[in-house]
């Protein structure tokens, strides 16, 4: 009977949960916006983890988002060390943080649908 989830999926979910807690509790940089870890995609050989995050910053500017991603990428050695204490793996994957703009795209699509429905209703 095959496993319901592959090892990479299970490990990706575990890394996602652990990173979310580590970022929230351990990274104290005031320039860092509110970070939500949305997804962790592991390579087949488990050597790399592409982590998709959403960044909530007060001014919602691209510069603040880029700065938050730079802070996260600078904290990779610390985060990997802490993950190594939590995970039961021989080698902790290299972390690469990327901005996930799916929320913005979803809100934009919702707005377009709302406008289309309103224009049809008003015509």
N, CA, C and O atoms as a MOPAC input file, in Angstrom:
PM7 MOZYME 1SCF
protein

 N      0.84200 1    -1.18000 1     0.00000 1
 C      0.00000 1     0.00000 1     0.00000 1
 C      0.89000 1     1.24600 1     0.00000 1
 O      1.69500 1     1.41600 1     0.91500 1
 N      0.76500 1     2.12000 1    -1.00000 1
 C      1.63700 1     3.29500 1    -1.07500 1
 C      1.30800 1     4.31400 1     0.01500 1
 O      0.17900 1     4.40500 1     0.49600 1
 N      2.32300 1     5.06500 1     0.37800 1
 C      2.13600 1     6.11000 1     1.38400 1
 C      1.23500 1     7.20300 1     0.83400 1
 O      1.25300 1     7.50200 1    -0.36000 1
 N      0.45100 1     7.79100 1     1.72000 1
 C     -0.46500 1     8.84800 1     1.30200 1
 C      0.30100 1    10.08900 1     0.84200 1
 O     -0.09700 1    10.75100 1    -0.11700 1
 N      1.38600 1    10.39600 1     1.52200 1
 C      2.22900 1    11.52600 1     1.16100 1
 C      3.65500 1    11.03000 1     0.98900 1
 O      4.09900 1    10.11700 1     1.68700 1
 N      4.35600 1    11.63300 1     0.06700 1
 C      5.75400 1    11.25900 1    -0.11200 1
 C      6.59900 1    11.87700 1     1.00400 1
 O      6.14800 1    12.76700 1     1.72400 1
 N      7.79200 1    11.40000 1     1.12500 1
 C      8.69100 1    11.90900 1     2.16000 1
 C      8.97500 1    13.39100 1     1.94600 1
 O      9.04000 1    14.15800 1     2.90700 1
 N      9.14200 1    13.79500 1     0.69400 1
 C      9.42700 1    15.21200 1     0.43200 1
 C      8.25100 1    16.08700 1     0.84300 1
 O      8.45600 1    17.18500 1     1.36100 1
 N      7.02700 1    15.62500 1     0.62500 1
 C      5.85700 1    16.41200 1     1.02800 1
 C      5.76600 1    16.51900 1     2.54900 1
 O      5.50000 1    17.59500 1     3.08500 1
 N      5.98600 1    15.40600 1     3.23800 1
 C      5.93000 1    15.42000 1     4.70700 1
 C      7.02000 1    16.31800 1     5.28200 1
 O      6.76500 1    17.10800 1     6.19100 1
 N      8.23200 1    16.19600 1     4.75100 1
 C      9.33800 1    17.01300 1     5.24300 1
 C      9.10800 1    18.48800 1     4.91000 1
 O      9.42400 1    19.36400 1     5.71400 1
 N      8.56000 1    18.76000 1     3.72900 1
 C      8.25000 1    20.13900 1     3.35500 1
 C      7.24300 1    20.77300 1     4.29800 1
 O      7.39600 1    21.93300 1     4.67900 1
 N      6.21300 1    20.02300 1     4.67900 1
 C      5.22200 1    20.53200 1     5.63200 1
 C      5.84500 1    20.77200 1     7.00200 1
 O      5.53500 1    21.76400 1     7.66200 1
 N      6.71300 1    19.87700 1     7.42500 1
 C      7.38000 1    20.03900 1     8.71900 1
 C      8.28700 1    21.27000 1     8.70600 1
 O      8.29800 1    22.04200 1     9.66500 1
 N      9.04100 1    21.45300 1     7.63500 1
 C      9.90800 1    22.62900 1     7.52000 1
 C      9.06600 1    23.89700 1     7.51800 1
 O      9.42900 1    24.88200 1     8.16000 1
 N      7.95900 1    23.88200 1     6.81000 1
 C      7.05900 1    25.04200 1     6.76400 1
 C      6.58200 1    25.40800 1     8.16800 1
 O      6.63400 1    26.57600 1     8.55200 1
 N      6.11900 1    24.42700 1     8.93300 1
 C      5.63200 1    24.69400 1    10.29400 1
 C      6.75200 1    25.20000 1    11.19600 1
 O      6.58000 1    26.17600 1    11.92500 1
 N      7.90200 1    24.52700 1    11.14000 1
 C      9.01200 1    24.91400 1    12.01100 1
 C      9.55800 1    26.29500 1    11.65600 1
 O      9.88000 1    27.08100 1    12.54700 1
 N      9.66400 1    26.59500 1    10.36100 1
 C     10.14600 1    27.91800 1     9.94700 1
 C      9.19400 1    29.01900 1    10.38900 1
 O      9.63300 1    30.08200 1    10.82900 1
 N      7.90100 1    28.77300 1    10.27400 1
 C      6.92500 1    29.78300 1    10.69200 1
 C      7.11700 1    30.12800 1    12.16400 1
 O      7.09000 1    31.30100 1    12.53700 1
 N      7.30900 1    29.11600 1    12.99500 1
 C      7.53800 1    29.36500 1    14.42200 1
 C      8.87300 1    30.05500 1    14.67200 1
 O      8.94800 1    30.98700 1    15.47300 1
 N      9.92100 1    29.60600 1    13.99800 1
 C     11.24000 1    30.21400 1    14.18400 1
 C     11.24600 1    31.68500 1    13.78000 1
 O     11.78900 1    32.52800 1    14.49400 1
 N     10.64600 1    31.98700 1    12.64400 1
 C     10.62100 1    33.37300 1    12.17200 1
 C      9.84600 1    34.24100 1    13.14600 1
 O     10.25800 1    35.35700 1    13.46300 1
 N      8.72600 1    33.72600 1    13.61600 1
 C      7.88600 1    34.49700 1    14.53400 1
 C      8.56700 1    34.71600 1    15.88300 1
 O      8.49200 1    35.80900 1    16.44400 1
 N      9.22400 1    33.69500 1    16.40200 1
 C      9.74800 1    33.76500 1    17.76700 1
 C     11.19800 1    34.20200 1    17.87200 1
 O     11.58300 1    34.81100 1    18.87000 1
 N     12.00900 1    33.90700 1    16.86900 1
 C     13.44900 1    34.09800 1    17.01400 1
 C     14.01900 1    35.28300 1    16.24000 1
 O     15.01900 1    35.86200 1    16.66400 1
 N     13.41500 1    35.65400 1    15.12800 1
 C     13.95200 1    36.77800 1    14.34800 1
 C     13.34800 1    38.07600 1    14.88400 1
 O     12.14200 1    38.30000 1    14.78400 1
 N     14.19100 1    38.91100 1    15.44400 1
 C     13.72300 1    40.11900 1    16.12700 1
 C     14.07500 1    41.40700 1    15.38600 1
 O     14.06800 1    42.48000 1    15.98700 1
 N     14.37500 1    41.32100 1    14.11800 1
 C     14.74800 1    42.50600 1    13.35100 1
 C     13.51700 1    43.39400 1    13.15500 1
 O     12.51700 1    42.93300 1    12.60600 1
 N     13.56700 1    44.66200 1    13.59500 1
 C     12.39600 1    45.53800 1    13.46700 1
 C     12.05100 1    45.88400 1    12.01000 1
 O     10.92300 1    46.28700 1    11.72500 1
 N     13.00000 1    45.73100 1    11.10000 1
 C     12.72300 1    46.01800 1     9.68900 1
 C     11.91400 1    44.91400 1     9.02900 1
 O     11.35800 1    45.10100 1     7.94700 1
 N     11.85100 1    43.77200 1     9.68000 1
 C     11.16300 1    42.61000 1     9.13400 1
 C      9.65900 1    42.78200 1     9.30100 1
 O      9.17200 1    43.02500 1    10.40600 1
 N      8.93100 1    42.65600 1     8.20500 1
 C      7.47800 1    42.73500 1     8.27500 1
 C      6.90000 1    41.46600 1     8.86800 1
 O      7.63400 1    40.57000 1     9.28500 1
 N      5.57400 1    41.39800 1     8.90300 1
 C      4.91700 1    40.18200 1     9.37500 1
 C      5.02000 1    39.12700 1     8.27500 1
 O      4.52300 1    39.32800 1     7.16600 1
 N      5.65500 1    38.02300 1     8.57900 1
 C      5.94600 1    36.98600 1     7.59000 1
 C      4.99400 1    35.81200 1     7.78200 1
 O      4.78500 1    35.34300 1     8.90100 1
 N      4.42500 1    35.34600 1     6.68300 1
 C      3.62700 1    34.12400 1     6.68000 1
 C      4.29100 1    33.14600 1     5.72500 1
 O      4.50500 1    33.46000 1     4.55400 1
 N      4.61500 1    31.97000 1     6.22200 1
 C      5.20600 1    30.93200 1     5.37400 1
 C      4.05900 1    30.18400 1     4.70800 1
 O      3.25900 1    29.53500 1     5.38300 1
 N      3.97900 1    30.27500 1     3.38300 1
 C      2.86900 1    29.67500 1     2.65000 1
 C      3.16800 1    28.28300 1     2.12600 1
 O      2.28400 1    27.42600 1     2.10800 1
 N      4.39200 1    28.04600 1     1.70100 1
 C      4.68400 1    26.79200 1     1.01600 1
 C      6.17300 1    26.51900 1     1.08700 1
 O      6.98700 1    27.44200 1     1.08200 1
 N      6.51800 1    25.25200 1     1.15400 1
 C      7.91800 1    24.83500 1     1.12000 1
 C      8.04200 1    23.70600 1     0.11000 1
 O      7.48300 1    22.62500 1     0.30100 1
 N      8.77300 1    23.96100 1    -0.95600 1
 C      8.94700 1    22.98200 1    -2.02800 1
 C     10.37200 1    22.44500 1    -1.96500 1
 O     11.33200 1    23.18900 1    -2.16100 1
 N     10.50400 1    21.15200 1    -1.69100 1
 C     11.81900 1    20.52400 1    -1.58100 1
 C     12.23900 1    19.91100 1    -2.90200 1
 O     11.41300 1    19.39700 1    -3.65600 1
 N     13.54000 1    19.97200 1    -3.17200 1
 C     14.06800 1    19.27100 1    -4.34500 1
 C     13.99200 1    17.76500 1    -4.08800 1
 O     13.86800 1    17.32900 1    -2.94400 1
 N     14.06700 1    16.98300 1    -5.15500 1
 C     13.93500 1    15.52600 1    -5.01900 1
 C     15.01300 1    14.91100 1    -4.13300 1
 O     14.76700 1    13.93100 1    -3.43000 1
 N     16.21300 1    15.49700 1    -4.17300 1
 C     17.29300 1    14.96100 1    -3.33700 1
 C     17.33500 1    15.59800 1    -1.94500 1
 O     18.26000 1    15.34500 1    -1.17200 1
 N     16.33500 1    16.42200 1    -1.62700 1
 C     16.17600 1    17.06600 1    -0.31900 1
 C     17.31100 1    18.02700 1     0.02900 1
 O     17.52500 1    18.32500 1     1.20400 1
 N     18.03700 1    18.51300 1    -0.97000 1
 C     19.15800 1    19.40400 1    -0.67700 1
 C     18.75500 1    20.87900 1    -0.68700 1
 O     19.43700 1    21.70500 1    -0.08200 1
 N     17.66000 1    21.21900 1    -1.36300 1
 C     17.20200 1    22.60800 1    -1.43100 1
 C     15.73300 1    22.69900 1    -1.06800 1
 O     14.93500 1    21.82600 1    -1.41000 1
 N     15.38900 1    23.77200 1    -0.36700 1
 C     13.99800 1    24.05100 1    -0.03300 1
 C     13.67900 1    25.46300 1    -0.50300 1
 O     14.25000 1    26.43400 1    -0.00700 1
 N     12.76900 1    25.57200 1    -1.45500 1
 C     12.28100 1    26.87800 1    -1.89300 1
 C     11.08100 1    27.22500 1    -1.02600 1
 O     10.04400 1    26.56500 1    -1.09200 1
 N     11.22900 1    28.26500 1    -0.21500 1
 C     10.20600 1    28.64200 1     0.75200 1
 C      9.48500 1    29.87700 1     0.22800 1
 O     10.10600 1    30.91400 1    -0.00900 1
 N      8.18200 1    29.76200 1     0.05100 1
 C      7.35000 1    30.86800 1    -0.43100 1
 C      6.72100 1    31.56100 1     0.77400 1
 O      6.05600 1    30.92800 1     1.59300 1
 N      6.94100 1    32.87000 1     0.86700 1
 C      6.43100 1    33.63400 1     2.00400 1
 C      5.63100 1    34.84100 1     1.52300 1
 O      5.85900 1    35.37800 1     0.43800 1
 N      4.69600 1    35.24400 1     2.36100 1
 C      3.96300 1    36.48500 1     2.16200 1
 C      4.47400 1    37.46700 1     3.20600 1
 O      4.65900 1    37.10400 1     4.36700 1
 N      4.70000 1    38.69500 1     2.80200 1
 C      5.23200 1    39.71700 1     3.69900 1
 C      4.19800 1    40.82400 1     3.83600 1
 O      3.79600 1    41.43900 1     2.84800 1
 N      3.77500 1    41.06900 1     5.06600 1
 C      2.86000 1    42.17100 1     5.34600 1
 C      3.68000 1    43.29900 1     5.96500 1
 O      4.20700 1    43.16400 1     7.07000 1
 N      3.77900 1    44.40300 1     5.24600 1
 C      4.52900 1    45.55700 1     5.73200 1
 C      3.58500 1    46.75000 1     5.77500 1
 O      2.64700 1    46.82200 1     4.98100 1
 N      3.82100 1    47.69800 1     6.70200 1
 C      2.90000 1    48.82700 1     6.84600 1
 C      2.72100 1    49.65500 1     5.57300 1
 O      1.60100 1    50.04900 1     5.24900 1
 N      3.80400 1    49.92300 1     4.85300 1
 C      3.69100 1    50.78600 1     3.67600 1
 C      3.41300 1    50.00900 1     2.39300 1
 O      3.14000 1    50.61400 1     1.35700 1
 N      3.47800 1    48.67500 1     2.44400 1
 C      3.16600 1    47.79400 1     1.31100 1
 C      3.96900 1    48.14000 1     0.05700 1
 O      3.48700 1    47.98600 1    -1.06500 1
 N      5.19900 1    48.60900 1     0.26600 1
 C      6.03900 1    48.94800 1    -0.88100 1
 C      6.91000 1    47.75800 1    -1.26100 1
 O      7.20500 1    46.89100 1    -0.43900 1
 N      7.31200 1    47.74200 1    -2.52100 1
 C      8.17300 1    46.66300 1    -2.99900 1
 C      9.53400 1    46.69200 1    -2.31300 1
 O     10.14400 1    45.64400 1    -2.09900 1
 N     10.01700 1    47.89500 1    -1.96400 1
 C     11.31000 1    48.00100 1    -1.28200 1
 C     11.27200 1    47.30900 1     0.07900 1
 O     12.23200 1    46.63900 1     0.46000 1
 N     10.17800 1    47.46600 1     0.80600 1
 C     10.05000 1    46.82100 1     2.12000 1
 C      9.98900 1    45.31100 1     1.98800 1
 O     10.53700 1    44.58600 1     2.81800 1
 N      9.32200 1    44.83700 1     0.94400 1
 C      9.23200 1    43.39500 1     0.70400 1
 C     10.60800 1    42.83900 1     0.36100 1
 O     11.00700 1    41.79700 1     0.88000 1
 N     11.33400 1    43.53400 1    -0.51300 1
 C     12.68400 1    43.10300 1    -0.89100 1
 C     13.59400 1    43.10700 1     0.33300 1
 O     14.40300 1    42.19700 1     0.51200 1
 N     13.46200 1    44.13000 1     1.17400 1
 C     14.27800 1    44.21200 1     2.37900 1
 C     13.96500 1    43.04900 1     3.33100 1
 O     14.87800 1    42.46100 1     3.91100 1
 N     12.69100 1    42.71900 1     3.49200 1
 C     12.31500 1    41.59700 1     4.35600 1
 C     12.86500 1    40.28200 1     3.82100 1
 O     13.33600 1    39.44600 1     4.59300 1
 N     12.80800 1    40.09300 1     2.50400 1
 C     13.36700 1    38.87400 1     1.90900 1
 C     14.88100 1    38.81500 1     2.10000 1
 O     15.43700 1    37.74400 1     2.34200 1
 N     15.54500 1    39.96500 1     1.99000 1
 C     16.99700 1    40.00600 1     2.20400 1
 C     17.33900 1    39.63100 1     3.64800 1
 O     18.30900 1    38.91300 1     3.89000 1
 N     16.54900 1    40.11300 1     4.59700 1
 C     16.77300 1    39.77200 1     6.00700 1
 C     16.59000 1    38.27200 1     6.21700 1
 O     17.38400 1    37.63600 1     6.90900 1
 N     15.54300 1    37.71100 1     5.61800 1
 C     15.31600 1    36.26500 1     5.73800 1
 C     16.47400 1    35.47700 1     5.13700 1
 O     16.94600 1    34.50600 1     5.72900 1
 N     16.92500 1    35.89600 1     3.96600 1
 C     18.02200 1    35.17600 1     3.31600 1
 C     19.33600 1    35.32100 1     4.08000 1
 O     20.18000 1    34.42600 1     4.03200 1
 N     19.51800 1    36.44500 1     4.78800 1
 C     20.70200 1    36.60100 1     5.63800 1
 C     20.62200 1    35.70100 1     6.86600 1
 O     21.64900 1    35.29400 1     7.40900 1
 N     19.40700 1    35.39200 1     7.30300 1
 C     19.21100 1    34.57000 1     8.50000 1
 C     19.21800 1    33.07300 1     8.19900 1
 O     18.99900 1    32.26500 1     9.10100 1
 N     19.46400 1    32.69300 1     6.94700 1
 C     19.42200 1    31.27400 1     6.56000 1
 C     20.35600 1    30.40400 1     7.40200 1
 O     19.92400 1    29.33800 1     7.84100 1
 N     21.61500 1    30.79200 1     7.65600 1
 C     22.46900 1    29.91600 1     8.48300 1
 C     21.87800 1    29.65500 1     9.87700 1
 O     21.89300 1    28.52300 1    10.35900 1
 N     21.36700 1    30.69600 1    10.50700 1
 C     20.73800 1    30.53400 1    11.82300 1
 C     19.50700 1    29.63700 1    11.73300 1
 O     19.32800 1    28.73900 1    12.55600 1
 N     18.65600 1    29.88000 1    10.73100 1
 C     17.43300 1    29.09400 1    10.57800 1
 C     17.74800 1    27.62500 1    10.29300 1
 O     17.07200 1    26.73500 1    10.80800 1
 N     18.76400 1    27.37100 1     9.47900 1
 C     19.15500 1    25.98100 1     9.19100 1
 C     19.67000 1    25.28700 1    10.45300 1
 O     19.37000 1    24.11700 1    10.69300 1
 N     20.43900 1    26.01300 1    11.24900 1
 C     20.95200 1    25.43300 1    12.48400 1
 C     19.79400 1    25.06000 1    13.41900 1
 O     19.78100 1    23.97400 1    13.99900 1
 N     18.83300 1    25.96100 1    13.55500 1
 C     17.68200 1    25.69300 1    14.41900 1
 C     16.81300 1    24.56800 1    13.86200 1
 O     16.30000 1    23.74600 1    14.62100 1
 N     16.64700 1    24.52900 1    12.54500 1
 C     15.88800 1    23.43300 1    11.93100 1
 C     16.57900 1    22.09500 1    12.16800 1
 O     15.92000 1    21.07600 1    12.37100 1
 N     17.90000 1    22.10400 1    12.14200 1
 C     18.65800 1    20.88500 1    12.38000 1
 C     18.39700 1    20.29500 1    13.75300 1
 O     18.50600 1    19.08300 1    13.94100 1
 N     18.05800 1    21.13200 1    14.70200 1
 C     17.73400 1    20.64900 1    16.04700 1
 C     16.34600 1    20.01600 1    16.10200 1
 O     16.07700 1    19.16100 1    16.94600 1
 N     15.46500 1    20.44400 1    15.19200 1
 C     14.07600 1    19.97200 1    15.20300 1
 C     13.83200 1    18.78400 1    14.27900 1
 O     13.06300 1    17.88100 1    14.60700 1
 N     14.48500 1    18.78900 1    13.13300 1
 C     14.20800 1    17.77400 1    12.11000 1
 C     15.06600 1    16.53500 1    12.31900 1
 O     16.17700 1    16.60700 1    12.84500 1
 N     14.53500 1    15.42000 1    11.90300 1
 C     15.29900 1    14.16500 1    11.97100 1
 C     15.77800 1    13.80700 1    10.57200 1
 O     15.30800 1    12.85500 1     9.95000 1
 N     16.71800 1    14.59600 1    10.10700 1
 C     17.30400 1    14.35700 1     8.78600 1
 C     18.82100 1    14.42900 1     8.92100 1
 O     19.35500 1    15.07100 1     9.82600 1
 N     19.48600 1    13.76500 1     8.01300 1
 C     20.94600 1    13.75700 1     8.03600 1
 C     21.50200 1    15.13100 1     7.68300 1
 O     22.46200 1    15.59900 1     8.29600 1
 N     20.89400 1    15.76900 1     6.69400 1
 C     21.36900 1    17.07100 1     6.23300 1
 C     20.17200 1    17.99600 1     6.04900 1
 O     19.20900 1    17.64500 1     5.36700 1
 N     20.23100 1    19.17000 1     6.65400 1
 C     19.14800 1    20.14600 1     6.53500 1
 C     19.25000 1    20.81900 1     5.17200 1
 O     20.33800 1    21.23700 1     4.77600 1
 N     18.14100 1    20.93300 1     4.44800 1
 C     18.18300 1    21.54600 1     3.11300 1
 C     18.62400 1    23.01200 1     3.15900 1
 O     18.39700 1    23.70900 1     4.14800 1
 N     19.25200 1    23.46300 1     2.08500 1
 C     19.56800 1    24.88100 1     1.92200 1
 C     18.25500 1    25.61500 1     1.66500 1
 O     17.44600 1    25.18800 1     0.84100 1
 N     18.05200 1    26.71500 1     2.37100 1
 C     16.79800 1    27.45800 1     2.26800 1
 C     16.94700 1    28.60900 1     1.28500 1
 O     17.94900 1    29.32500 1     1.28800 1
 N     15.92600 1    28.77500 1     0.44100 1
 C     15.86400 1    29.91200 1    -0.47800 1
 C     14.47400 1    30.51900 1    -0.33200 1
 O     13.46800 1    29.87000 1    -0.62000 1
 N     14.42900 1    31.77100 1     0.12100 1
 C     13.15000 1    32.44000 1     0.34200 1
 C     12.72300 1    33.20700 1    -0.90200 1
 O     13.53300 1    33.87000 1    -1.55100 1
 N     11.43100 1    33.10400 1    -1.22400 1
 C     10.84600 1    33.79300 1    -2.37000 1
 C      9.53200 1    34.42800 1    -1.93400 1
 O      8.82000 1    33.89900 1    -1.08000 1
 N      9.22700 1    35.57000 1    -2.53800 1
 C      7.96400 1    36.24700 1    -2.24200 1
 C      6.82000 1    35.56000 1    -2.98000 1
 O      6.92700 1    35.28000 1    -4.17400 1
 N      5.73700 1    35.29100 1    -2.27800 1
 C      4.55100 1    34.65600 1    -2.85300 1
 C      3.48900 1    35.73700 1    -3.04500 1
 O      2.90300 1    36.22400 1    -2.07800 1
 N      3.25100 1    36.10300 1    -4.29300 1
 C      2.28600 1    37.16900 1    -4.57100 1
 C      0.89300 1    36.62700 1    -4.88900 1
 O      0.08100 1    37.34000 1    -5.47800 1
 N      0.60500 1    35.39300 1    -4.51700 1
 C     -0.68800 1    34.79100 1    -4.85000 1
 C     -1.84500 1    35.52100 1    -4.17400 1
 O     -2.93500 1    35.58900 1    -4.74200 1
 N     -1.63800 1    36.06900 1    -2.97800 1
 C     -2.71300 1    36.81500 1    -2.32000 1
 C     -3.05800 1    38.08500 1    -3.09100 1
 O     -4.23200 1    38.41200 1    -3.26500 1
 N     -2.03200 1    38.79900 1    -3.55100 1
 C     -2.28100 1    40.01100 1    -4.33500 1
 C     -2.96600 1    39.67600 1    -5.65100 1
 O     -3.89300 1    40.36700 1    -6.07400 1
 N     -2.49700 1    38.60100 1    -6.30000 1
 C     -3.12200 1    38.19900 1    -7.56700 1
 C     -4.56400 1    37.76300 1    -7.34900 1
 O     -5.43500 1    38.07500 1    -8.16000 1
 N     -4.82300 1    37.04500 1    -6.26100 1
 C     -6.18300 1    36.61200 1    -5.94600 1
 C     -7.09900 1    37.79100 1    -5.67700 1
 O     -8.24400 1    37.80600 1    -6.13100 1
 N     -6.60400 1    38.78300 1    -4.93900 1
 C     -7.40800 1    39.97500 1    -4.66200 1
 C     -7.68300 1    40.74600 1    -5.94700 1
 O     -8.77700 1    41.28000 1    -6.13100 1
 N     -6.70000 1    40.80500 1    -6.82700 1
 C     -6.89100 1    41.50200 1    -8.10900 1
 C     -7.94600 1    40.79300 1    -8.95500 1
 O     -8.80300 1    41.44600 1    -9.55100 1
 N     -7.89000 1    39.46500 1    -9.01000 1
 C     -8.87500 1    38.70300 1    -9.78600 1
 C    -10.26500 1    38.87200 1    -9.18500 1
 O    -11.24200 1    39.03100 1    -9.91600 1
 N    -10.35900 1    38.83900 1    -7.85100 1
 C    -11.65300 1    39.07900 1    -7.20400 1
 C    -12.20400 1    40.44800 1    -7.56900 1
 O    -13.39400 1    40.58900 1    -7.84800 1
 N    -11.33600 1    41.45900 1    -7.56800 1
 C    -11.76600 1    42.80700 1    -7.94300 1
 C    -12.26100 1    42.87000 1    -9.37300 1
 O    -13.26800 1    43.51800 1    -9.65600 1
 N    -11.55900 1    42.20000 1   -10.28100 1
 C    -11.98800 1    42.18300 1   -11.68100 1
 C    -13.33000 1    41.47700 1   -11.84700 1
 O    -14.18000 1    41.93500 1   -12.61100 1
 N    -13.52400 1    40.37600 1   -11.14700 1
 C    -14.80300 1    39.66000 1   -11.21700 1
 C    -15.91700 1    40.53200 1   -10.65800 1
 O    -17.00300 1    40.60900 1   -11.23200 1
 N    -15.64300 1    41.18900 1    -9.53300 1
 C    -16.63800 1    42.06800 1    -8.91800 1
 C    -17.02300 1    43.20000 1    -9.86800 1
 O    -18.20400 1    43.51300 1   -10.01700 1
 N    -16.02100 1    43.81600 1   -10.51300 1
 C    -16.29700 1    44.88600 1   -11.47900 1
 C    -17.11600 1    44.37100 1   -12.65500 1
 O    -18.04900 1    45.04000 1   -13.09900 1
 N    -16.77600 1    43.19200 1   -13.16000 1
 C    -17.50600 1    42.62900 1   -14.29600 1
 C    -18.95100 1    42.33200 1   -13.92000 1
 O    -19.86100 1    42.60200 1   -14.70400 1
 N    -19.16900 1    41.78600 1   -12.74400 1
 C    -20.53400 1    41.49400 1   -12.30500 1
 C    -21.33400 1    42.77200 1   -12.11000 1
 O    -22.50600 1    42.83700 1   -12.47900 1
 N    -20.70600 1    43.78700 1   -11.53200 1
 C    -21.40000 1    45.06400 1   -11.33600 1
 C    -21.72600 1    45.73900 1   -12.65700 1
 O    -22.80600 1    46.30900 1   -12.80800 1
 N    -20.81100 1    45.68600 1   -13.61300 1
 C    -21.08400 1    46.32200 1   -14.90600 1
 C    -22.18900 1    45.57200 1   -15.64500 1
 O    -23.00100 1    46.19800 1   -16.32600 1
 N    -22.23600 1    44.24000 1   -15.52500 1
 C    -23.32200 1    43.47300 1   -16.13900 1
 C    -24.65200 1    43.77900 1   -15.47000 1
 O    -25.68000 1    43.87300 1   -16.14000 1
 N    -24.63500 1    43.93300 1   -14.16600 1
 C    -25.85500 1    44.20700 1   -13.41400 1
 C    -26.39000 1    45.60000 1   -13.73000 1
 O    -27.60100 1    45.79900 1   -13.82800 1
 N    -25.47800 1    46.56900 1   -13.89000 1
 C    -25.88800 1    47.95200 1   -14.15300 1
 C    -26.31200 1    48.17200 1   -15.59300 1
 O    -27.01600 1    49.14100 1   -15.87400 1
 N    -25.91000 1    47.30900 1   -16.51400 1
 C    -26.26900 1    47.48300 1   -17.92900 1
 C    -27.63900 1    47.00300 1   -18.24100 1
 O    -28.07500 1    47.08500 1   -19.38900 1

